[in-house]
Amino acid sequence: MLLGRNDLDPNIVDTEYGRTPLSWAAECGHAEVVRILLERSDVDPNIADTDYDQTPLCWAVERDHEEVVRILLERDDVDPNKVNPDYGPTPLCRAVWDGHEEVVRMLLRRNDVDPNMANYECGRTPLLYAAEDGYEAVVRMLLERNDVDPNIADTEYGRTPLSWAAGNGHEGVVTMLLERNDLDPNITDPEIGRTPLSWAAERGHAEVVRILLERSDVDPNEAGPDYDQTPLSWAIEGGHEEVVRILLERSDVDPNMADTEYGRTPLSWAAESGHQEMVRILLKRSDIDPDITDTEHDRTPLSWAAESGNQWVVEKLLERNDVNPDRADPQYGRTPLSWAAEGGHKEVVEKLLERSEVNPNTADTQYGRTPLSWAAWKGHEAVVRILLERNDVDPNIADTKYGRTPISWAAENGHEWVVENLLKRNDVNPNIADTQYGRTPLEWAARIGHQKIATLLRERTGFVPRSSASLPSTELFPLAPSTLPEPPSKRRRKF
């Protein structure tokens, strides 16, 4: 009745949201009302509301009102690509995003629908949305269009549909995309330079990795400019054994390729993390170099494994003739034994000392401390016992930084057992004073308040204090132990 009046304007908008009667009818799914409104020749079907800047078609697509969408698309003057230029997705983007397959099908029947028109806010195309979410049916429909570009990357992260599908493990989508001859499988995102293979390897999507490697033009060693990590390196770091196995089956995969941020090889990361199976797989490669040092700390895989206490890894590396078990890093001058002793890793220390090339007295270049010095300072009783059982271990070597012997550090830090067992060695000199303060072990123990240790030192046969005036005889002055800065060791990447 109302629409029959010639003086009625069907395009008048409300003052609250700026929406026309057609806009409201389309959003609410009132197909018959929409049909009646469109019978008026003066109805403009493309008027967008002022609140969200969405057309009636946009509202109908968003609400998945298939019949309303069909009615609107029958009008040649309906613009299927109209969108809010600031942030809004196109009707096709919205339909794909929400997984409305039938609506997508109807929109793609229109020849004037641009299937590559991206969301203005993040630059994602309909194909990218479908690939990211694994909507295989929608991806298939889109790829049937010859004008769909499968290589368009979003503007937010610079990632292609293949990159998103591979990273999310959507095997079917990856397979369909790779069937396109115009698809480039090696496009890297500009933000961190990662390929689709890199994303799949990091996330542990073994089947996707297998599918990608079936393409002869996929580069398995491609690394990004920021971290410059290969897919193998990412897989190792993520602990994805099956992916590592698949990659190493390729003869063109370089197992020694290091990242540029830390200069560490896949074996270096695996050795530090204690991934036994990965270390086993890597060491089976005849072209593996197990003694490559990283560029940040100049440390070998054995050095990292020893510090982390990964006994099994240490054993496997020591079985190799091409691994130097006593190699000190140039930055701190610390051997694998030094790291293991400081960490209190008894079994690792034992394995290292089984090698005749390992010198148990090698001091680092940063503090000039021996393995015994580190173990005594930290109070690692089992490691101290092993070292003291060696006739070639010199228990009196003082560090070059403070001039302190192992018994000096143990006395200050209250490690009674360590002091007691050091004193069982006849060649231990308990009177050596440090070069920083000129204090003997007894003075350190007395000043801090370690009475039992002070007693042990006084009772030592042949012990002669330097002067009675230098030692507090009846009163102890509790002081905090001197702080020695922890030596820099590993630095892990942060994402």
TAKASUL-V343485 format. One record per residue. D_CENTER is the distance of its C-alpha to the mean C-alpha in Angstrom with 1 decimal. Layout:
BEGIN
d_center:D_CENTER
d_center:D_CENTER
END
This chain:
BEGIN
d_center:66.4
d_center:64.5
d_center:63.1
d_center:66.7
d_center:67.6
d_center:67.7
d_center:67.1
d_center:63.7
d_center:60.6
d_center:57.8
d_center:55.2
d_center:55.7
d_center:52.5
d_center:52.2
d_center:51.8
d_center:48.9
d_center:46.3
d_center:48.2
d_center:48.2
d_center:51.0
d_center:52.6
d_center:50.9
d_center:47.4
d_center:48.1
d_center:49.7
d_center:46.8
d_center:44.1
d_center:46.3
d_center:46.9
d_center:50.6
d_center:51.3
d_center:55.0
d_center:55.0
d_center:52.7
d_center:55.1
d_center:58.1
d_center:56.5
d_center:55.6
d_center:59.3
d_center:60.1
d_center:60.1
d_center:59.3
d_center:56.0
d_center:53.0
d_center:50.1
d_center:47.5
d_center:48.0
d_center:44.7
d_center:44.8
d_center:44.4
d_center:41.8
d_center:39.0
d_center:40.6
d_center:40.5
d_center:43.3
d_center:45.0
d_center:43.1
d_center:39.7
d_center:40.8
d_center:42.1
d_center:38.9
d_center:36.7
d_center:39.0
d_center:39.3
d_center:43.1
d_center:43.7
d_center:47.4
d_center:47.2
d_center:44.7
d_center:47.2
d_center:50.1
d_center:48.4
d_center:47.3
d_center:50.9
d_center:51.8
d_center:51.4
d_center:51.1
d_center:47.9
d_center:45.0
d_center:42.1
d_center:39.7
d_center:40.6
d_center:37.8
d_center:37.1
d_center:36.2
d_center:34.0
d_center:31.5
d_center:33.0
d_center:32.1
d_center:34.9
d_center:36.7
d_center:35.0
d_center:31.5
d_center:32.5
d_center:33.9
d_center:30.9
d_center:28.5
d_center:30.7
d_center:31.2
d_center:35.0
d_center:35.8
d_center:39.5
d_center:39.2
d_center:36.9
d_center:39.5
d_center:42.3
d_center:40.6
d_center:39.9
d_center:43.6
d_center:44.4
d_center:44.6
d_center:43.9
d_center:40.5
d_center:37.8
d_center:34.9
d_center:32.6
d_center:33.3
d_center:30.0
d_center:29.4
d_center:30.2
d_center:27.7
d_center:24.5
d_center:26.1
d_center:25.3
d_center:28.0
d_center:29.4
d_center:27.9
d_center:24.4
d_center:24.9
d_center:26.3
d_center:23.6
d_center:20.8
d_center:22.6
d_center:23.9
d_center:27.6
d_center:29.0
d_center:32.6
d_center:31.9
d_center:29.9
d_center:32.9
d_center:35.4
d_center:33.6
d_center:33.3
d_center:37.0
d_center:37.7
d_center:38.2
d_center:37.3
d_center:33.8
d_center:31.3
d_center:28.2
d_center:26.3
d_center:26.4
d_center:23.1
d_center:22.7
d_center:23.2
d_center:20.4
d_center:17.4
d_center:19.4
d_center:18.4
d_center:21.1
d_center:22.3
d_center:21.0
d_center:17.5
d_center:17.5
d_center:19.4
d_center:17.2
d_center:13.9
d_center:15.9
d_center:17.6
d_center:21.1
d_center:22.8
d_center:26.2
d_center:25.2
d_center:23.4
d_center:26.6
d_center:28.9
d_center:27.1
d_center:27.2
d_center:30.9
d_center:31.5
d_center:32.7
d_center:31.8
d_center:28.0
d_center:25.7
d_center:22.8
d_center:21.1
d_center:20.9
d_center:17.8
d_center:16.9
d_center:18.1
d_center:15.4
d_center:12.6
d_center:14.6
d_center:13.0
d_center:15.6
d_center:16.2
d_center:15.6
d_center:12.2
d_center:11.3
d_center:13.3
d_center:11.9
d_center:8.2
d_center:10.0
d_center:12.4
d_center:15.5
d_center:17.7
d_center:20.8
d_center:19.5
d_center:18.2
d_center:21.7
d_center:23.5
d_center:21.8
d_center:22.6
d_center:26.2
d_center:26.6
d_center:27.9
d_center:26.7
d_center:22.9
d_center:21.4
d_center:19.0
d_center:18.1
d_center:17.4
d_center:14.7
d_center:14.0
d_center:15.7
d_center:13.0
d_center:10.4
d_center:12.9
d_center:10.8
d_center:12.9
d_center:12.4
d_center:13.1
d_center:10.4
d_center:7.7
d_center:10.0
d_center:10.4
d_center:6.9
d_center:7.2
d_center:10.7
d_center:12.6
d_center:15.9
d_center:18.0
d_center:15.9
d_center:15.9
d_center:19.6
d_center:20.3
d_center:18.8
d_center:20.6
d_center:23.8
d_center:23.9
d_center:25.9
d_center:24.6
d_center:21.0
d_center:20.6
d_center:19.0
d_center:19.3
d_center:17.6
d_center:15.4
d_center:12.9
d_center:14.8
d_center:12.7
d_center:13.2
d_center:15.4
d_center:14.0
d_center:14.9
d_center:13.5
d_center:16.1
d_center:15.0
d_center:11.5
d_center:13.4
d_center:16.2
d_center:14.5
d_center:12.7
d_center:16.1
d_center:15.4
d_center:19.1
d_center:19.6
d_center:17.0
d_center:18.8
d_center:22.0
d_center:21.3
d_center:20.2
d_center:23.3
d_center:25.5
d_center:25.0
d_center:28.0
d_center:26.3
d_center:23.6
d_center:23.9
d_center:22.8
d_center:23.8
d_center:21.8
d_center:20.7
d_center:17.8
d_center:18.9
d_center:17.7
d_center:19.5
d_center:21.4
d_center:20.4
d_center:20.8
d_center:18.9
d_center:21.9
d_center:21.5
d_center:17.9
d_center:19.1
d_center:22.2
d_center:20.7
d_center:18.5
d_center:21.6
d_center:20.6
d_center:24.2
d_center:24.0
d_center:21.7
d_center:24.0
d_center:27.0
d_center:25.8
d_center:25.1
d_center:28.5
d_center:30.2
d_center:29.5
d_center:32.2
d_center:29.9
d_center:27.9
d_center:29.4
d_center:29.2
d_center:30.5
d_center:28.5
d_center:27.9
d_center:25.1
d_center:27.0
d_center:25.2
d_center:26.2
d_center:28.5
d_center:27.1
d_center:27.6
d_center:25.6
d_center:28.6
d_center:28.2
d_center:24.6
d_center:25.6
d_center:28.7
d_center:27.1
d_center:24.7
d_center:27.6
d_center:26.5
d_center:30.0
d_center:29.5
d_center:27.3
d_center:30.0
d_center:32.7
d_center:31.1
d_center:30.7
d_center:34.3
d_center:35.6
d_center:35.1
d_center:38.1
d_center:36.2
d_center:34.3
d_center:36.1
d_center:35.8
d_center:37.1
d_center:34.8
d_center:33.9
d_center:30.9
d_center:31.7
d_center:30.1
d_center:32.3
d_center:34.4
d_center:33.7
d_center:34.2
d_center:32.3
d_center:35.2
d_center:34.9
d_center:31.2
d_center:32.0
d_center:35.2
d_center:33.6
d_center:31.0
d_center:33.7
d_center:32.2
d_center:35.5
d_center:34.7
d_center:33.3
d_center:36.3
d_center:38.6
d_center:37.2
d_center:37.5
d_center:41.0
d_center:42.2
d_center:41.8
d_center:45.0
d_center:43.2
d_center:41.1
d_center:42.6
d_center:42.2
d_center:43.7
d_center:41.4
d_center:40.6
d_center:37.5
d_center:38.2
d_center:36.6
d_center:38.7
d_center:41.1
d_center:40.4
d_center:40.8
d_center:38.8
d_center:41.6
d_center:41.5
d_center:37.8
d_center:38.5
d_center:41.7
d_center:40.1
d_center:37.2
d_center:39.6
d_center:38.5
d_center:42.0
d_center:41.3
d_center:39.9
d_center:42.9
d_center:45.3
d_center:44.0
d_center:43.8
d_center:47.5
d_center:48.5
d_center:47.9
d_center:51.2
d_center:49.6
d_center:47.6
d_center:49.1
d_center:48.5
d_center:50.4
d_center:48.0
d_center:47.2
d_center:44.1
d_center:44.5
d_center:42.8
d_center:45.2
d_center:47.6
d_center:47.0
d_center:47.5
d_center:45.5
d_center:48.4
d_center:48.2
d_center:44.5
d_center:45.1
d_center:48.1
d_center:46.6
d_center:43.5
d_center:45.8
d_center:44.9
d_center:48.5
d_center:48.0
d_center:46.3
d_center:49.1
d_center:51.6
d_center:50.1
d_center:50.3
d_center:53.8
d_center:54.9
d_center:53.7
d_center:56.8
d_center:57.7
d_center:55.6
d_center:57.4
d_center:56.1
d_center:56.5
d_center:58.6
d_center:59.3
d_center:58.9
d_center:55.3
d_center:54.2
d_center:54.3
d_center:56.8
d_center:57.2
d_center:54.5
d_center:50.7
d_center:48.7
d_center:45.3
d_center:42.7
d_center:38.9
d_center:37.5
d_center:36.6
d_center:32.9
d_center:31.2
d_center:27.9
d_center:25.0
d_center:24.2
d_center:20.9
d_center:18.6
d_center:14.9
d_center:12.6
d_center:8.9
d_center:6.8
d_center:6.5
d_center:5.5
END
